[in-house]
């Protein structure tokens, strides 16, 4: 089994941090965009719960999608 150089380990660390930061940023932006009707239109009751639930679910989906896509792309580039 080949060991990785320090530069390879550093590149992997940087890519992981980039994936996390960009995923969190996109998820927050998505959540705020989708939750904006609650904030600006003053939704209350069941409508607020539905919009809030959709915002959370889609924000989590964006977070996971971004993490997976960035790390998958990095892994493919590293292998070639």
JOQUIHU-V903223 format. One record per helix or strand. SS is the DSSP state (hx for helix, st for strand). FROM is the first residue (numbers start at 1). LEN is the number of residues. Records with the same first field share a line. If there is no record, write none. Layout:
SS: FROM-LEN / FROM-LEN
This chain:
hx: 6-35 / 46-34
